[in-house]
Amino acid sequence: METWFYEVVSIDGDYANLKRTDTESDDLKLVARALLPPEISEGSRLKYEFMQYSMEDKD
């Protein structure tokens, strides 16, 4: 299973715009906030793995 990393670019009501950080891309992905951790804010870093989003661990 692949792991992808995102940054929350903006939050608009019940949706958030995510930008991939592990690859070069200017595309944004619109994701329902219900699928994201409740503590997200703009600038939060997320990990997508096993069909779930979680806050990226700070090493």
Secondary structure, DSSP 4 states (H G I P E B T S, - for coil): --EEEEEEEEEETTEEEEEESSS----EEEEEGGGS-TT--TT-EEEEETTEEEEPP--
